[in-house]
Amino acid sequence: MDTLKKFGLMEKIVHELEDLKNSQQAIIQKLAKIETDNIDLGDKRLEKDLPDMHQRVADNLDTIAAILDDFASQTNEYSNNNNIQALREQEAMR
């Protein structure tokens, strides 16, 4: 794969991981809101299942954040090692 194409794909994956992380954070916020609302309601099914759901989503968020950090570092290292900025400038001149 061409160096610039590979870097472009790596950048795309970083952005997708960021979107995924943001989505997981939004789900956690929604679950917390439902848990708070259920304090007054007292639905037994919600009391039973929401904490487990919340924990699984939080665990996924932790995993996504770790993958994102690692992959973003890899992407930056790839950029530095392959002088992506100079390659982009050359590409623009063509």
PyMOL commands that set and color helices and strands:
alter all, ss='L'
color gray80, all
select helices_A, chain A and resi 3-41+44-81+84-93
alter helices_A, ss='H'
color red, helices_A
deselect
rebuild
show_as cartoon
